[in-house]
Amino acid sequence: MRLRVDRERCIGAGMCALTAPEVFDQDLEDGHVLLLHTEPPRAQTTAARMAAGACPSGAITLHEPDPDAGSS
């Protein structure tokens, strides 16, 4: 899984940091999302997915690897 955030779209609700604090934080100055891990550890992927779904502004997007990539 690969994560991206759009800080311009972020409204600083903090749901990401509350849901997946090992993956997301908030900027102390403006409250906008800070992405701590572009590719979170496997143990954090469920929380990262939940955080992306809980984001009220849709500022978090996740990309799953193509399961067919690399297969011959």
N, C-alpha and C positions, 0 to 999 in steps of 0.2 A: 504494500500500500504506500502511496505517495500523497502527501498533503500539500495544499497550497492555501494561502490566506490572502484576502483582499482587504488590506488595512483601510482603504478608502471607503469601502462598503460597511466596515465594522461600525457598530453603534455603541460598543463598549458595555454590552449587557453582562458579560463575564460568564455566560453559561459554559463556554469552552473550558475556561480555567477551573471552574467548579467541577465539571464532569470529567475532565482528563488533565489534572494538574501536572502530570509528568510530561505531557505533550504540549500544552498551551499555558501561557501566562498572559498578564495584562501589563501594558506599558504604564508605568507610574505617572507619567505626565498627562497622557490623553486617554488612558483606559482602553485603548485599542489592543486587539489581539497581538500576541507575540508567539510565533511558532518556534517551539524549542527543538522539535525533531521533524524534519521533512519526511523521513521514513521512520516512523515510530517502531520501537521494539515489538515483537510479536505479542508480548504480554499486554501491550497497551492498545492494540488495534481495535478491540471492541469498544473501549472507552473513547477512542478517537472517532470512531463511526458515530457513536451516540452524541458526541460533542458537535460533530458536523450537522447531525439531524436536529439538534437542539438550538442551533444558532438562529436567532430570529431574523437576522439580516441576510443570511445565506452567504456570509463572508468566507466560509470554509468549504473547500471542495476537496474531494478525495478521488484518487485515481487508482483503480485496481489493476494489477498487471494482467496482461492478456494471457490466459491459460494456454493458448496455442503457440505463443511466442517461444521459440527455442525448441519446439518439438519438430522432429524430422518426419 
